Amino acid sequence: MTPLAWTLALPVKTYRLIFSPWVGHNCRYHPTCSAYALEALRKHGGIKGGWLTLRRIGRCQPWGGSGVDNVPD
């Protein structure tokens, strides 16, 4: 994992540790947005992985889709 990807993964890991248990399991997609973010950052690095994560979070809204949405290769 690149240094930028590692830095961007820290808030995601903090969210999963602290806030995710309180929010519950209400994600519209599988894998969850946080799991998607960590995988995208690991696979594609900080810039492209960060962009994929932002796009995914943007789709997570009442008029967005649902279902399986894996990180592209």
Chimera marker file (.cmm) of the C-alpha trace (Angstrom):
<marker_set name="trace">
<marker id="1" x="0.000" y="0.000" z="0.000" r="1" g="1" b="0" radius="0.5"/>
<marker id="2" x="1.382" y="3.385" z="-0.960" r="1" g="1" b="0" radius="0.5"/>
<marker id="3" x="1.937" y="6.027" z="1.742" r="1" g="1" b="0" radius="0.5"/>
<marker id="4" x="-0.962" y="8.114" z="0.399" r="1" g="1" b="0" radius="0.5"/>
<marker id="5" x="-3.277" y="5.090" z="0.344" r="1" g="1" b="0" radius="0.5"/>
<marker id="6" x="-2.229" y="4.186" z="3.882" r="1" g="1" b="0" radius="0.5"/>
<marker id="7" x="-2.966" y="7.749" z="5.039" r="1" g="1" b="0" radius="0.5"/>
<marker id="8" x="-6.379" y="7.733" z="3.352" r="1" g="1" b="0" radius="0.5"/>
<marker id="9" x="-7.180" y="4.339" z="4.886" r="1" g="1" b="0" radius="0.5"/>
<marker id="10" x="-6.707" y="5.616" z="8.455" r="1" g="1" b="0" radius="0.5"/>
<marker id="11" x="-10.039" y="7.510" z="8.670" r="1" g="1" b="0" radius="0.5"/>
<marker id="12" x="-11.832" y="4.518" z="7.136" r="1" g="1" b="0" radius="0.5"/>
<marker id="13" x="-10.328" y="2.181" z="9.715" r="1" g="1" b="0" radius="0.5"/>
<marker id="14" x="-11.225" y="4.634" z="12.484" r="1" g="1" b="0" radius="0.5"/>
<marker id="15" x="-14.805" y="4.788" z="11.199" r="1" g="1" b="0" radius="0.5"/>
<marker id="16" x="-15.021" y="0.996" z="11.168" r="1" g="1" b="0" radius="0.5"/>
<marker id="17" x="-13.653" y="0.748" z="14.681" r="1" g="1" b="0" radius="0.5"/>
<marker id="18" x="-15.617" y="3.535" z="16.370" r="1" g="1" b="0" radius="0.5"/>
<marker id="19" x="-18.709" y="4.566" z="14.395" r="1" g="1" b="0" radius="0.5"/>
<marker id="20" x="-19.703" y="1.526" z="12.345" r="1" g="1" b="0" radius="0.5"/>
<marker id="21" x="-20.955" y="-0.510" z="15.339" r="1" g="1" b="0" radius="0.5"/>
<marker id="22" x="-23.266" y="2.387" z="16.296" r="1" g="1" b="0" radius="0.5"/>
<marker id="23" x="-24.586" y="3.011" z="12.781" r="1" g="1" b="0" radius="0.5"/>
<marker id="24" x="-25.579" y="-0.584" z="12.150" r="1" g="1" b="0" radius="0.5"/>
<marker id="25" x="-25.622" y="-2.661" z="8.984" r="1" g="1" b="0" radius="0.5"/>
<marker id="26" x="-27.709" y="-0.552" z="6.631" r="1" g="1" b="0" radius="0.5"/>
<marker id="27" x="-25.449" y="-0.492" z="3.592" r="1" g="1" b="0" radius="0.5"/>
<marker id="28" x="-27.162" y="-0.655" z="0.196" r="1" g="1" b="0" radius="0.5"/>
<marker id="29" x="-24.183" y="-2.316" z="-1.440" r="1" g="1" b="0" radius="0.5"/>
<marker id="30" x="-22.043" y="-5.365" z="-0.911" r="1" g="1" b="0" radius="0.5"/>
<marker id="31" x="-19.228" y="-5.011" z="0.052" r="1" g="1" b="0" radius="0.5"/>
<marker id="32" x="-19.897" y="-2.118" z="2.392" r="1" g="1" b="0" radius="0.5"/>
<marker id="33" x="-18.524" y="1.301" z="1.490" r="1" g="1" b="0" radius="0.5"/>
<marker id="34" x="-15.752" y="1.038" z="4.074" r="1" g="1" b="0" radius="0.5"/>
<marker id="35" x="-14.674" y="-2.418" z="2.857" r="1" g="1" b="0" radius="0.5"/>
<marker id="36" x="-14.826" y="-1.125" z="-0.728" r="1" g="1" b="0" radius="0.5"/>
<marker id="37" x="-12.668" y="1.864" z="0.223" r="1" g="1" b="0" radius="0.5"/>
<marker id="38" x="-9.985" y="-0.255" z="1.867" r="1" g="1" b="0" radius="0.5"/>
<marker id="39" x="-9.885" y="-2.678" z="-1.068" r="1" g="1" b="0" radius="0.5"/>
<marker id="40" x="-9.788" y="0.143" z="-3.647" r="1" g="1" b="0" radius="0.5"/>
<marker id="41" x="-6.933" y="1.843" z="-1.802" r="1" g="1" b="0" radius="0.5"/>
<marker id="42" x="-5.029" y="-1.435" z="-1.504" r="1" g="1" b="0" radius="0.5"/>
<marker id="43" x="-5.531" y="-2.382" z="-5.174" r="1" g="1" b="0" radius="0.5"/>
<marker id="44" x="-5.184" y="0.987" z="-6.889" r="1" g="1" b="0" radius="0.5"/>
<marker id="45" x="-3.247" y="3.261" z="-4.527" r="1" g="1" b="0" radius="0.5"/>
<marker id="46" x="-4.172" y="6.620" z="-3.081" r="1" g="1" b="0" radius="0.5"/>
<marker id="47" x="-5.194" y="8.608" z="-6.146" r="1" g="1" b="0" radius="0.5"/>
<marker id="48" x="-7.262" y="6.136" z="-8.179" r="1" g="1" b="0" radius="0.5"/>
<marker id="49" x="-8.435" y="4.253" z="-5.075" r="1" g="1" b="0" radius="0.5"/>
<marker id="50" x="-9.469" y="7.520" z="-3.454" r="1" g="1" b="0" radius="0.5"/>
<marker id="51" x="-11.378" y="8.534" z="-6.590" r="1" g="1" b="0" radius="0.5"/>
<marker id="52" x="-13.154" y="5.153" z="-6.739" r="1" g="1" b="0" radius="0.5"/>
<marker id="53" x="-14.078" y="5.522" z="-3.075" r="1" g="1" b="0" radius="0.5"/>
<marker id="54" x="-15.514" y="9.008" z="-3.593" r="1" g="1" b="0" radius="0.5"/>
<marker id="55" x="-17.552" y="7.772" z="-6.559" r="1" g="1" b="0" radius="0.5"/>
<marker id="56" x="-18.900" y="4.877" z="-4.495" r="1" g="1" b="0" radius="0.5"/>
<marker id="57" x="-19.881" y="7.131" z="-1.590" r="1" g="1" b="0" radius="0.5"/>
<marker id="58" x="-21.587" y="9.442" z="-4.093" r="1" g="1" b="0" radius="0.5"/>
<marker id="59" x="-23.739" y="6.533" z="-5.280" r="1" g="1" b="0" radius="0.5"/>
<marker id="60" x="-24.803" y="5.737" z="-1.718" r="1" g="1" b="0" radius="0.5"/>
<marker id="61" x="-27.906" y="7.933" z="-1.546" r="1" g="1" b="0" radius="0.5"/>
<marker id="62" x="-31.683" y="7.352" z="-1.634" r="1" g="1" b="0" radius="0.5"/>
<marker id="63" x="-31.864" y="7.462" z="-5.456" r="1" g="1" b="0" radius="0.5"/>
<marker id="64" x="-28.720" y="5.371" z="-5.968" r="1" g="1" b="0" radius="0.5"/>
<marker id="65" x="-28.534" y="1.705" z="-6.748" r="1" g="1" b="0" radius="0.5"/>
<marker id="66" x="-27.968" y="-1.313" z="-4.573" r="1" g="1" b="0" radius="0.5"/>
<marker id="67" x="-26.550" y="-4.825" z="-4.821" r="1" g="1" b="0" radius="0.5"/>
<marker id="68" x="-23.077" y="-6.161" z="-5.485" r="1" g="1" b="0" radius="0.5"/>
<marker id="69" x="-20.523" y="-3.498" z="-6.464" r="1" g="1" b="0" radius="0.5"/>
<marker id="70" x="-16.999" y="-4.862" z="-6.466" r="1" g="1" b="0" radius="0.5"/>
<marker id="71" x="-13.832" y="-2.823" z="-6.937" r="1" g="1" b="0" radius="0.5"/>
<marker id="72" x="-12.867" y="-2.861" z="-10.637" r="1" g="1" b="0" radius="0.5"/>
<marker id="73" x="-9.570" y="-4.437" z="-11.660" r="1" g="1" b="0" radius="0.5"/>
<link id1="1" id2="2" r="1" g="1" b="0" radius="0.2"/>
<link id1="2" id2="3" r="1" g="1" b="0" radius="0.2"/>
<link id1="3" id2="4" r="1" g="1" b="0" radius="0.2"/>
<link id1="4" id2="5" r="1" g="1" b="0" radius="0.2"/>
<link id1="5" id2="6" r="1" g="1" b="0" radius="0.2"/>
<link id1="6" id2="7" r="1" g="1" b="0" radius="0.2"/>
<link id1="7" id2="8" r="1" g="1" b="0" radius="0.2"/>
<link id1="8" id2="9" r="1" g="1" b="0" radius="0.2"/>
<link id1="9" id2="10" r="1" g="1" b="0" radius="0.2"/>
<link id1="10" id2="11" r="1" g="1" b="0" radius="0.2"/>
<link id1="11" id2="12" r="1" g="1" b="0" radius="0.2"/>
<link id1="12" id2="13" r="1" g="1" b="0" radius="0.2"/>
<link id1="13" id2="14" r="1" g="1" b="0" radius="0.2"/>
<link id1="14" id2="15" r="1" g="1" b="0" radius="0.2"/>
<link id1="15" id2="16" r="1" g="1" b="0" radius="0.2"/>
<link id1="16" id2="17" r="1" g="1" b="0" radius="0.2"/>
<link id1="17" id2="18" r="1" g="1" b="0" radius="0.2"/>
<link id1="18" id2="19" r="1" g="1" b="0" radius="0.2"/>
<link id1="19" id2="20" r="1" g="1" b="0" radius="0.2"/>
<link id1="20" id2="21" r="1" g="1" b="0" radius="0.2"/>
<link id1="21" id2="22" r="1" g="1" b="0" radius="0.2"/>
<link id1="22" id2="23" r="1" g="1" b="0" radius="0.2"/>
<link id1="23" id2="24" r="1" g="1" b="0" radius="0.2"/>
<link id1="24" id2="25" r="1" g="1" b="0" radius="0.2"/>
<link id1="25" id2="26" r="1" g="1" b="0" radius="0.2"/>
<link id1="26" id2="27" r="1" g="1" b="0" radius="0.2"/>
<link id1="27" id2="28" r="1" g="1" b="0" radius="0.2"/>
<link id1="28" id2="29" r="1" g="1" b="0" radius="0.2"/>
<link id1="29" id2="30" r="1" g="1" b="0" radius="0.2"/>
<link id1="30" id2="31" r="1" g="1" b="0" radius="0.2"/>
<link id1="31" id2="32" r="1" g="1" b="0" radius="0.2"/>
<link id1="32" id2="33" r="1" g="1" b="0" radius="0.2"/>
<link id1="33" id2="34" r="1" g="1" b="0" radius="0.2"/>
<link id1="34" id2="35" r="1" g="1" b="0" radius="0.2"/>
<link id1="35" id2="36" r="1" g="1" b="0" radius="0.2"/>
<link id1="36" id2="37" r="1" g="1" b="0" radius="0.2"/>
<link id1="37" id2="38" r="1" g="1" b="0" radius="0.2"/>
<link id1="38" id2="39" r="1" g="1" b="0" radius="0.2"/>
<link id1="39" id2="40" r="1" g="1" b="0" radius="0.2"/>
<link id1="40" id2="41" r="1" g="1" b="0" radius="0.2"/>
<link id1="41" id2="42" r="1" g="1" b="0" radius="0.2"/>
<link id1="42" id2="43" r="1" g="1" b="0" radius="0.2"/>
<link id1="43" id2="44" r="1" g="1" b="0" radius="0.2"/>
<link id1="44" id2="45" r="1" g="1" b="0" radius="0.2"/>
<link id1="45" id2="46" r="1" g="1" b="0" radius="0.2"/>
<link id1="46" id2="47" r="1" g="1" b="0" radius="0.2"/>
<link id1="47" id2="48" r="1" g="1" b="0" radius="0.2"/>
<link id1="48" id2="49" r="1" g="1" b="0" radius="0.2"/>
<link id1="49" id2="50" r="1" g="1" b="0" radius="0.2"/>
<link id1="50" id2="51" r="1" g="1" b="0" radius="0.2"/>
<link id1="51" id2="52" r="1" g="1" b="0" radius="0.2"/>
<link id1="52" id2="53" r="1" g="1" b="0" radius="0.2"/>
<link id1="53" id2="54" r="1" g="1" b="0" radius="0.2"/>
<link id1="54" id2="55" r="1" g="1" b="0" radius="0.2"/>
<link id1="55" id2="56" r="1" g="1" b="0" radius="0.2"/>
<link id1="56" id2="57" r="1" g="1" b="0" radius="0.2"/>
<link id1="57" id2="58" r="1" g="1" b="0" radius="0.2"/>
<link id1="58" id2="59" r="1" g="1" b="0" radius="0.2"/>
<link id1="59" id2="60" r="1" g="1" b="0" radius="0.2"/>
<link id1="60" id2="61" r="1" g="1" b="0" radius="0.2"/>
<link id1="61" id2="62" r="1" g="1" b="0" radius="0.2"/>
<link id1="62" id2="63" r="1" g="1" b="0" radius="0.2"/>
<link id1="63" id2="64" r="1" g="1" b="0" radius="0.2"/>
<link id1="64" id2="65" r="1" g="1" b="0" radius="0.2"/>
<link id1="65" id2="66" r="1" g="1" b="0" radius="0.2"/>
<link id1="66" id2="67" r="1" g="1" b="0" radius="0.2"/>
<link id1="67" id2="68" r="1" g="1" b="0" radius="0.2"/>
<link id1="68" id2="69" r="1" g="1" b="0" radius="0.2"/>
<link id1="69" id2="70" r="1" g="1" b="0" radius="0.2"/>
<link id1="70" id2="71" r="1" g="1" b="0" radius="0.2"/>
<link id1="71" id2="72" r="1" g="1" b="0" radius="0.2"/>
<link id1="72" id2="73" r="1" g="1" b="0" radius="0.2"/>
</marker_set>
